[in-house]
Amino acid sequence: MTKSPPAARTAEVSRMTAETRITVKLNLDGTGASRLSTGIGFFDHMLDQIARHGLIDLDIQAEGDLHIDGHHTVEDVGITLGQALYQAVGDKRGIRRYGHAYVPLDEALSRVVVDFSGRPGLVMDVPFRSAMIGSFDTQLAHEFFQGFVNHAFVTLHIDNLKGENAHHQAETVFKAFARALRQALEIDPRAAGTVPSTKGSL
């Protein structure tokens, strides 16, 4: 008897408000391909880290009120990405559930730990050394991750352990986030078809 192929872990979600128009398409079992346009160059660079190091195919097209600032765009991309990931992962059967990563870049080092717990929670300690990286307000990193966890229903701990350059700090955070996601979302061959929780659901 031949086994049926695994269900595709893909999603497409759109969010339209008076402030932003966003579409996110993703494939959790991709190759790291990306197509990104948010109007904020450094933010696109960080989203590319998620795709590349998480091996998630990611297509994000966003138009926002950048004439005000980047807040609504960055936060709403986080929300929409969280919704898409939540949809794509389904009932979480067979996934490892937990993921963690340490990533260095020159003098900077960050640690990210994620739990697909079904409960949104963010603890983030990143003392950015600069308020701006290009046109990206470093305060918005927190808004992105807060929007993400609220709608992906994950628990996320982010710590920048060392760093003097804000670009390096941010890049280690996003790369570590990608690697932690990749680990948590992997199918565990020893737990095929089971939900990784004693409760039976997540």
N, C-alpha and C positions, 0 to 999 in steps of 0.2 A: 504494500500500500504506500503510495507516495504522500509525502507531507504537503499540506497546503502552504503556500508562501506566507510569510508573516505580513500582518496588516501594515500598510504604509503609515508611517508616523509623520504625517504632513498636516499643514493647516494654512488657511488664508483668512485673515481678519482685517476688517477695515474699521476705522474710527473717524467719524466726521463730526466736528463741532464748529462753533463760530470762530474758534481760534486755530484749529488745525484740521488737516485732511491727511490721513495716514493709512497706508496699506502695508501689511506685513505678510509675506509668504515664507514658509520655512519647511525644511525637511530635516528631521533630527538624525537621519541616517545618510547624510550627504557626504560631500567631499571637501567642504569648506568654501565652496563657491559663493560669491556675494555680488549683489547689485544694490548699491546704497546711494541714496540722495536725500539728505535732510536739510541742506543749505548751510550746515555747520561743518566745515572741513575736518576739524579735529574729532568731532563726534563721529563722523563717517569712518575715520581712521580707527576709532575705538570699537565701533560696531564690526568692522572688518576683522578685528582681533577675535571677537566672539565667534564669527563664522569660521575663520581659519583654524584657530586652536581648539574650537569645540567640534570641528568637523560637522558643522551645521550649515546646510545651504540656506542662505538668507537673502531675501529681497525685501528691502525697506524703502518705500517711497513716501516722503513726507513734505508737506507744504504747511508752513506755520507763520504766525505773525512775528517774524524776525525783525520787523521794523520797531517792535517794542523791545523784545530781547529773546533769548533762546529758551526761556523757562517752559513755556507751554509745549513747544516742539519736543524738547528732551524728555519731559515728564510723560507726555502722551505717547511717545515712541516706547518708553518703558512699559506703560500700561498695555499698549497694543501687542508688544512682543510677549509680555506675560500672558495675555489672553490666548495668543497663538500657541505658545508652548504648552499651556494647560490643555488646550484642545488636542494638540498633537500627541501628547504623552498618554492620553486616555486614562484607563483605570490603573495604570502603573504596574500591571502584572509583569513580573520577570525582570524589572529594572533593579539596579543595585541600590537605588534610593539615596545613598549618601555619596558625596564626593568632596574631595579636598585637594588643594594644590598650593604649592609655594612657587612663586616665579620671581626671578631676579632680572634686573636690567641695570647693568653697571652698578652704581651705588645703591640703587633702590631694591627693596625686597617686600613683596606682599604675600599674604596668606588669605585664601578664601575657602570657606567651608559651607556646603549647601546640603539641605535635607529636604527631599520632596515629601514633606510631612503632611501636607494638606492644611497647614496653618501658616498664614503669612506672618513673617517676622524679620526685621532687619536690625542688625547691630553693626555699625560701621564706624571705624576709627581710622580716618585718613587725614592727617594734618598737612594739607597741601601747602607747599612753600610759596605758591603764587596764586593770586586770585583769578588770573586769566591764563589760558593756554591758547594762543591765537585768539579766535573769537569765541572760545568756549569758556564759560564761567565755571570754575571748578566746584562751586557750590551745587551745580546742577548734577554732578555725579550722584550725589545722595538722592536727588529727586528722581533720577532715572531708576536707580535700584529700588527705591521705595515704591514707585509705580509698578515695577516688575514684580516684586514679591507680593504685593497686594492682589495681583491678578493671576500670577502663576501658582499662588498658594504654596510657597516654599519658605523655609527658614534659611536665612543667609547671614553669615558672619564674614565681615571684610575687615582686615587689618593691614595697614601699611606699616611694616615693622621698621623699615629704614628708608631714607630718601632725602635728597637735597634738591633734586630737580623735579618740578611739578609734572612735566611731560613724562619722565621716567616713572614717577609715582603712579600716575593714572594708567600708564600702559601696563605696568605690572599688575595692577588691580584688575583690569579688563582681561588680560591674558590668564590670570589665575582663575577668574570667574569662568572663563571659557573652559579651561581644563577641568575645573570642578564639575561643571555641568556635564561635560563629556563623560567623566567617570560615573556620575550618578545616573545618567541616562542609559548607560551600557546595559545590554541584556546579560544577565547572570546565568550562565549555562547550568548552574547547580540549583537555580530557583525558577526554572522555566514554568510559566503559567501561574505562578503564585504571587500574591500581593505581599510585599516586604513589610508586614506589620502583624503583630499578634492580634490586632483588632479585626483583621480580615479586610480592611478597606482603608484607603488614604484619601 
